């Protein structure tokens, strides 16, 4: 049985209606009508799901939905994705996503708890309740958001930012997680964050 993780994240798309010659239908509208009443609006976001093998070198998109999904709809989609992969012979051990408010709501619906007094980072596999599926937020994105938020404050954030990066880097080195250093640094000091730091100093 292949051990895999599921990843998902919403991305913005152009709002338009496109004719699909293969199916003879128009696409571009909200297409998770199973989970909501409205199906007439045009989609401005896509929610792709990707399966990643833990002990292998492949990842594969296995589904996408058009439309802005709230936490409740995403929670049901996550449960359905785990069930589908389990039925196909995959052992899903984790779900990973960006740490937005909607995704935090998504994590609580299958059975996780984000309350500091009763923290629970896993939920029973809907297809096999004896197995646990762990829910994790992408650490690099979680660290990048506060940095961008701090950089917009009135107080000069440069010293605080670099102290935070140094502490995280030192912690990674102590845990021998050298393989994530490049990705970690790239995510934290990417795009807007780099420009903000350059403007501050």
N, C-alpha and C positions, 0 to 999 in steps of 0.2 A: 504494500500500500504506500503510495507516494505521500510524503508529508509536505504540506503546502501552507502558505499564508494567503489571505485575501487583502488586497489594497483597494481603496476607493477614494476619489476626490472629485469635487465639482470643478468644472472648468467653464469659462464663459465662451459662448458661441455666437455667431452672427444670427440675427433674427430674420429668417427667410424661409420660404416654402420652396422645396426642390422636388422635381419629378424624378422618380426612380423607375427607369425603363425596365429593369429586371422584374420588379413586382407589379408594375403598372399602377403605382399609387404615388401620392404626394407625401413627402416627409418634411419634418421641421417643426411639427406640432408636438405638444406634450404627449408622451406615449406610455406613461405608466397609469393608464386609465383603470387598471385593476385596483389601484390603491387610492384613487380619488375620483370625484364626480366629473370634473370639467375635463373636456378633451379638445376644446375648440381653440384654446390659446396657443400662440406660437412660443416656442421654447427659446430662452435666452441662456440656458445653462445645459450642460451635459454631465451626466454622472456615470463615468466608466468604472467597471469592476475588473480588476486584474488578479490573476492567480500566479503566485510566485513559488517555485519549488525551493524548499529549505536546503536540501542536500543535492542541489543541482545548479545548472547555469541557465535556466530558462524562466521566462515570465510570459504570460499570455493573456491578452484581454479576452474575457469570456462573456461580456455583456455590457450594455450601456443603456441609459435612460435619458430621454430628453425632457427637460423641464426643471424648475426649481423645486426640489424636494425638501420638505421640512424634516425635523428630527424623527417624527413618528413614521413617516413614509420610508425614510432611510433605514430606520430600525427594522421594519418589515422586509425591506430589500436585502439587508444584511443576513437576516435569518433565512430568507429564501435562497440566497447565494450559498450559504453554508450547507443547507439541505441538498441543493442541487449537486454540489461538488462531492458531498458525502455519498450520495446515491450513485455517483459515477466512480466510486472507489478511491477518492482522495481523503486523506486524514487532515482536516483543517485544524491547525493548532492556534492560529492567531488571526486577528483582523487589525489592520493598521490604517490610520487616516490622519488627516490634518486636524488640529485641535480647535476647530471653530465651535461656536455655541451650539449650532445645529448638530454637529458631530458628537458633542458631549451629551446632548439629549439622546442621540442615536445609541450611545453606549449604555445608557440606563435602561432602555426598553427591553433588550434581551435578558437582562438580569444583573448587569454590573452596577456598582454603586461608586459615585465620586465623592461621597461624604467622607471627610477626613476621620470621622469617628467610627465609620463602618465601611471602610474602603474594601471594595471587591473588584478585582480586575479581570474576572473571567465569568463566563456564562455557560450553561449546559448546551452541548451541541443539540439543536432541535431534532436532528435525525437519530442521534444516539446519546441520550441524556447521561450515560455513564462517562462520556468524554467531556472535558472542559475545553472551551475556546477562549483564548486570552485576547483582550481588547487593549490596544496600545495606541497612543498618539505619537506622531512623528516628533522626536525630541528636537531636531534641528529647526523645524517650523515653530515649535513652541518657544524656543529661545529667540528666534528672529523677531517675533511679534512684539515682545516687551522692549526689545532694543529699538525697534522703529517707533514704538509708542513713547519711550523715554526721550528719543531724539527730537520729538515734537514738543517736548515740555520747555518751559522758559529757562530752567536751570541747565547749565552746561553738563551734558551727560557723558562726555568723552571718558573721563576717569572711571566712572561707574561701569561703562560698557567694557572697557579694556580689563578692569578688575574681574568682571564676570567671565569674560572670555578666558582669561588666564586661569581662573579657578576651575572652569570646566575642562580646559586643556590639561591642567595638572591632574585632575581627577581621572581623566581618560588614560593618561600615561600611567597612573598608579594601578589602573585596572587592566593594563596591557591591551587597550582597545585602539591600538595604533592604526588598524585598518579603516577606522571611520574618521580619522583626523582630517583627511583631505575633503571628504564630503561635508563634515561638520563645519570646517572653516569656510568652504565655498558657500554653504547655505547661510551661515551667519553674516558673512561679509559679501553678500551678493546685492547687485542692483542698487536699490534705493538706500540700503544700509551703508554701502561704501560711499555713495555720493554725500550722504548725511555726515559721515565721519570726516570726509575731506573738507566739507564746508565748515565744520566745527573747528578744525585745527589749521 
